[in-house]
Amino acid sequence: MIPELSAAAIHRASLENRIEPGALAEATGQDGVSLPPLIDRFRSETQAPKPAQNVPWGATAQYSIDTVLVPHLRQAPADALAFATRADHI
C-alpha cells in the first residue's frame, strides 16, 4: 500500500526524529487527542515530504492509540500481582 521507498524514508525518519511531548501539549489540549499534532509534527520534521504524505496511511487516531495501549494492558495483570505480593505493600 505504501511505496517501498516511502516506507524506508518513514522508518528512517522515525528513528531520527525526536519530538518532545511538550511541543504537542497545546494542540493536544485543543483537540483532546495527541495523534493529529504528533503526525503533523512528524510530517514537518521528515526530510522527505512526499513519503511523509503516507503517514499515517489508513490509521485513525483511536486505532493508533489502541495499538499503543494493548501491550501495556497485557502486562497490567502481572504488574498488579507483583505489586500486591510485595512485602512492603502487605
C-alpha positions as CSV (number, residue, x, y, z in Angstrom):
1,M,0.0,0.0,0.0
2,I,2.8,2.4,0.8
3,P,5.6,2.5,-1.8
4,E,8.8,0.8,-0.6
5,L,10.9,3.9,-0.9
6,S,8.4,5.9,1.1
7,A,8.2,3.2,3.8
8,A,12.0,3.2,4.1
9,A,12.1,7.0,4.4
10,I,9.4,7.0,7.0
11,H,11.2,4.3,9.0
12,R,14.4,6.2,8.9
13,A,12.7,9.4,10.0
14,S,11.0,7.6,12.9
15,L,14.5,6.6,14.2
16,E,16.0,10.0,13.6
17,N,13.2,12.4,14.7
18,R,13.0,13.3,18.3
19,I,9.7,15.0,19.0
20,E,9.3,16.5,22.5
21,P,6.0,15.6,24.1
22,G,5.7,19.2,25.5
23,A,5.7,20.5,21.9
24,L,2.4,18.7,21.4
25,A,0.7,19.9,24.6
26,E,-1.2,23.0,23.2
27,A,-2.6,21.2,20.2
28,T,-3.5,18.1,22.2
29,G,-5.3,20.3,24.7
30,Q,-7.3,21.9,21.9
31,D,-8.2,18.6,20.2
32,G,-8.2,16.3,23.2
33,V,-6.2,13.7,21.1
34,S,-2.4,13.7,20.8
35,L,-2.1,11.8,17.5
36,P,-3.0,14.6,15.0
37,P,-0.4,17.1,16.3
38,L,2.1,14.2,16.5
39,I,1.5,13.3,12.9
40,D,1.7,17.0,11.8
41,R,5.0,17.5,13.7
42,F,6.4,14.2,12.3
43,R,5.5,15.2,8.8
44,S,7.0,18.6,9.1
45,E,10.3,17.3,10.6
46,T,10.6,14.5,8.0
47,Q,13.2,15.4,5.4
48,A,11.3,13.6,2.6
49,P,8.0,15.5,2.1
50,K,6.5,13.0,-0.4
51,P,6.9,9.9,1.7
52,A,5.7,11.9,4.7
53,Q,2.3,12.2,3.0
54,N,1.8,8.5,3.7
55,V,1.9,9.0,7.5
56,P,-0.4,7.6,8.8
57,W,-2.0,6.0,5.8
58,G,-5.3,4.5,6.8
59,A,-4.9,4.8,10.5
60,T,-7.3,6.6,12.7
61,A,-6.4,8.3,16.0
62,Q,-8.3,5.8,18.0
63,Y,-6.7,2.8,16.2
64,S,-3.2,4.2,16.8
65,I,-3.9,4.9,20.5
66,D,-5.4,1.4,20.9
67,T,-2.3,-0.1,19.2
68,V,0.0,1.6,21.8
69,L,-2.3,0.7,24.7
70,V,-2.7,-3.1,24.1
71,P,0.9,-4.1,25.1
72,H,0.6,-2.2,28.3
73,L,-2.8,-3.8,29.1
74,R,-1.3,-7.3,28.5
75,Q,1.4,-6.5,31.2
76,A,-1.0,-5.0,33.7
77,P,-2.1,-8.2,35.4
78,A,1.5,-9.3,36.0
79,D,2.4,-5.8,37.3
80,A,-0.7,-5.8,39.7
81,L,0.2,-9.3,41.0
82,A,3.8,-8.3,41.6
83,F,2.7,-5.1,43.4
84,A,0.1,-7.0,45.5
85,T,2.7,-9.5,46.7
86,R,5.5,-7.1,47.6
87,A,6.4,-7.4,51.3
88,D,6.3,-3.6,51.8
89,H,2.8,-3.5,50.4
90,I,1.3,-6.1,52.8
